[in-house]
Amino acid sequence: MQQALHCIALRTVRYSDNRSILSAWTAERGYMSFAMPSGNGREANRRRALTMPLAAFEGICDIKPGREISFIKDIKPMKIGMRTISDPAKLAVALFLAEVFEKLLRASQRDDALSLTVFDTVSALDAAGSRGVANFPLWALYRLTTALGIEPDMSHWSSGALFDLEAARWTQTTPTTGQSLLTEEGKAVRILSRMSCENIERLKLTREARRRMLEGILRYYDMHFCKLTPLNSLAVVSELF
C-alpha cells in the first residue's frame, strides 16, 4: 500500500556505501525509518537538503506490514521550515531539537496532539525573531511535556514553595527523596511554564541562567520519560546561547 506522508526529518545515518537510513516523525504513522539512496549526484544532494534535521517534507511511502524500514519516494519540501536552513543560529537549534526529538519519539506511534506540537515547533522556529532563538529550546522542550503527558503540575505553586522533581509538583515540605528545587531554582520552572512564542523574545536571561534551565529540563526528561543525556549537540547550543 502506498501512502502520502508528511514528515519532520530527525536523523540520517550511513548504512552502507549506497544506502542511508533516515529517521523521521510522520503525522500519519508516528516515528518511522526510511531507506534512502546515498551518493554525490544532483538528486542525492537535493534529497539530503530536503531531509536535513528538522526539515519538513512530503513523500510517498510503500507501506508493508511488519517492515521496520520503509522506502519513500517523490520527496518534496513542505512550506514550513524553509528559512531555518539559511540562519546559522536557527540551524544550530534545529540540530539540537532534532536530536532530542529522535530520542523522545522513537517509540511513539501516530498521535495527533503530538504531531501538532512537533509541526508547530518547526513552524515557530522558522518564524522566530533573532532575539527569541536563544530561548527557543527552553520553550520547545517545556511545551512538549504537555503532548507527552509529563507536564509539571503548577496548580499548587505559591511563594516559598519547593518544586518536587520526582512528583513533578510544588510542595511546602521537603520531599523525602531529596529531589527538589529550592525557591530560587524553582523560579526557573515557573518561568518555563509561562513562556510563549509571543514572549520568548522579551524574556532576558543570562547565558548561565539559560544553560542551567536547559540542563534542568533535560534532567526532568531523564526522570519522567526516557534517558536523553548525553546529547552531542548540547555543547554547541550552550556555547552559542
C-alpha positions in Angstrom: 0.0 0.0 0.0 1.3 3.4 -0.9 0.5 6.4 1.4 1.4 10.1 1.3 3.3 11.1 4.4 4.0 14.5 5.9 7.3 14.2 7.8 9.8 16.0 10.0 13.3 14.7 9.4 15.2 13.8 12.6 18.5 11.9 11.9 20.3 10.3 8.9 22.9 7.6 9.4 25.0 5.9 6.8 24.0 2.3 6.5 26.2 1.2 3.5 28.1 2.6 0.6 24.9 3.2 -1.3 22.2 3.4 1.4 21.4 5.7 4.4 18.7 5.4 7.0 16.5 8.4 7.7 14.6 8.6 11.0 11.5 10.9 10.8 8.3 11.8 12.6 5.3 11.4 10.4 1.8 12.9 11.0 0.2 9.8 9.6 2.1 7.0 11.3 4.3 8.4 14.0 8.0 7.6 14.2 9.4 5.8 11.1 12.7 4.9 9.4 13.3 5.2 5.7 15.9 3.7 3.5 17.4 6.4 1.3 19.9 6.1 -1.6 23.3 7.7 -0.9 25.5 9.3 -3.5 27.1 12.5 -4.6 24.9 13.3 -7.6 22.5 16.2 -8.1 19.4 14.2 -7.0 21.3 12.8 -3.9 22.3 16.4 -2.9 18.7 17.6 -3.3 17.4 14.7 -1.2 19.9 15.5 1.6 19.0 19.2 1.6 15.3 18.3 1.9 15.9 15.9 4.8 18.2 18.0 7.0 17.4 17.7 10.7 14.0 19.2 11.5 13.2 19.8 7.8 9.6 19.3 6.8 8.9 17.3 3.7 6.3 15.2 1.9 6.7 11.8 0.2 5.0 8.7 -1.0 5.8 5.6 1.1 5.4 2.0 0.2 3.8 0.6 3.4 4.2 -3.1 4.1 3.1 -4.6 7.5 5.9 -5.7 9.7 8.6 -3.8 7.9 10.8 -1.8 10.2 12.4 0.2 7.4 10.3 1.6 4.6 11.0 3.2 1.2 9.9 6.7 0.4 9.9 8.5 -3.0 8.7 11.7 -4.7 10.1 13.8 -1.8 9.3 17.5 -1.9 9.5 20.2 0.7 6.7 21.5 2.8 6.2 25.2 3.2 7.3 25.3 6.8 10.9 25.4 8.0 12.4 26.8 4.8 14.0 29.9 6.5 15.7 27.9 9.2 18.2 26.4 6.8 19.8 29.7 5.9 20.1 31.0 9.5 23.1 29.6 11.4 21.6 30.2 14.8 18.3 28.6 13.9 20.1 25.7 12.3 22.0 25.0 15.5 18.7 24.9 17.4 17.2 22.7 14.7 20.1 20.2 15.1 19.6 20.2 18.9 15.9 19.7 18.8 16.1 17.0 16.1 18.5 15.0 18.3 16.1 15.4 21.3 13.0 14.6 19.3 14.7 11.5 17.8 15.3 10.1 21.3 11.9 11.1 22.7 9.7 10.0 19.8 11.4 6.8 18.6 8.9 4.5 20.4 5.8 6.6 19.5 3.1 5.7 17.0 0.6 8.1 15.5 -0.5 10.7 17.9 -2.4 13.8 16.5 -1.7 16.0 19.5 2.0 15.1 19.5 2.2 15.7 15.7 0.6 19.1 16.1 3.2 20.1 18.7 6.1 18.8 16.6 5.0 20.6 13.4 4.1 23.7 15.3 7.6 23.8 16.8 9.1 23.7 13.3 6.8 26.5 12.2 7.6 28.6 15.3 11.3 28.2 14.9 11.0 29.2 11.2 9.1 32.4 12.3 11.2 33.2 15.4 12.9 36.6 15.6 16.7 36.7 16.2 16.2 37.6 19.9 13.9 34.7 20.5 16.1 32.0 19.1 18.3 31.7 22.2 15.3 30.9 24.4 13.6 28.7 21.8 14.9 25.3 23.0 13.6 26.1 26.5 10.1 26.9 25.2 10.0 24.0 22.8 11.1 21.4 25.4 8.7 22.6 28.1 5.8 22.7 25.6 6.5 19.2 24.5 5.9 17.9 28.1 2.2 18.5 27.6 1.9 16.4 24.5 4.0 13.6 26.2 1.8 13.7 29.3 4.6 14.7 31.7 3.8 18.4 32.2 4.7 19.7 35.7 1.7 20.4 37.9 1.7 24.1 38.5 -1.6 24.3 40.4 0.0 24.3 43.9 2.6 26.9 43.3 2.9 29.6 46.0 5.6 31.9 47.2 8.3 29.9 49.0 7.2 26.5 47.7 9.7 23.9 46.6 9.4 22.0 43.3 9.4 18.3 43.8 11.2 16.9 40.8 10.1 13.3 41.3 6.5 14.1 41.8 6.6 17.0 39.3 4.6 19.3 41.5 5.0 22.1 44.1 5.2 21.4 47.8 5.6 23.3 51.1 7.6 20.5 52.6 11.0 19.0 51.7 10.4 15.7 49.7 11.8 12.6 51.3 13.6 11.7 48.1 15.6 14.9 48.2 14.8 15.5 44.6 13.6 19.1 44.9 14.5 22.6 43.6 14.9 25.3 46.2 12.9 28.6 45.9 15.4 30.4 43.6 15.9 27.3 41.4 12.2 26.6 41.4 11.6 30.0 39.8 13.0 28.6 36.6 10.1 26.1 36.4 7.6 28.9 36.8 9.4 31.0 34.1 9.3 28.0 31.8 5.6 27.4 32.4 4.8 31.0 31.4 6.9 31.0 28.2 5.1 31.5 24.9 6.1 32.3 21.3 5.0 35.8 22.0 7.2 36.5 25.0 10.4 34.5 24.4 11.9 37.5 22.6 11.2 39.7 25.6 12.5 37.3 28.2 16.0 38.4 29.2 18.1 35.5 30.6 21.9 35.4 31.2 23.8 32.7 29.4 24.4 30.9 32.7 20.7 31.0 33.7 19.7 29.7 30.2 22.3 26.9 30.5 21.1 25.9 33.9 17.4 25.9 32.8 18.2 23.8 29.8 20.2 21.3 31.9 17.3 21.2 34.4 14.6 20.4 31.9 16.8 17.7 30.3 17.2 16.2 33.8 13.4 16.3 34.1 13.0 14.3 30.9 15.6 11.8 32.1 13.5 11.2 35.2 10.0 11.2 33.7 10.2 9.9 30.2 13.4 8.5 28.9 17.2 8.9 29.1 18.0 11.9 27.0 21.5 12.8 28.1 24.2 12.9 26.9 23.4 14.9 23.8 26.0 15.6 21.1 24.5 18.9 20.2 24.1 20.3 23.7 27.6 21.7 23.9 27.0 23.7 20.6 23.7 25.2 21.8 25.2 26.1 25.2 28.2 27.7 23.6 26.1 29.8 21.1 23.5 31.0 23.6 
